[in-house]
Amino acid sequence: MTSGRITADPGIMAGVPTIRGTRVTVSAVLGQLASGSTVEELLADYPSLTRQDVHAALAFAAESMPQNRPVAAA
């Protein structure tokens, strides 16, 4: 549950999902984490974010994934 921390407003970042009250996109948060940044580094890069915001971005991504797709083993 993202607890309202993630918003999508057409007037902010063209409606791309962002962290509430910021112009930090969910994809920016996820991209930095995927590239190896730690949560602490992310929070240093974006002082307006909280640890809960980062967790909300991860939860939003998980909630956005299709639930009924099989995962192919590598």
Secondary structure as GFF3:
##gff-version 3
##sequence-region A 1 74
A	DSSP	beta_strand	6	7	.	.	.	ID=ss1
A	DSSP	three_ten_helix	13	15	.	.	.	ID=ss2
A	DSSP	beta_strand	18	19	.	.	.	ID=ss3
A	DSSP	alpha_helix	26	34	.	.	.	ID=ss4
A	DSSP	alpha_helix	39	45	.	.	.	ID=ss5
A	DSSP	alpha_helix	51	64	.	.	.	ID=ss6
###
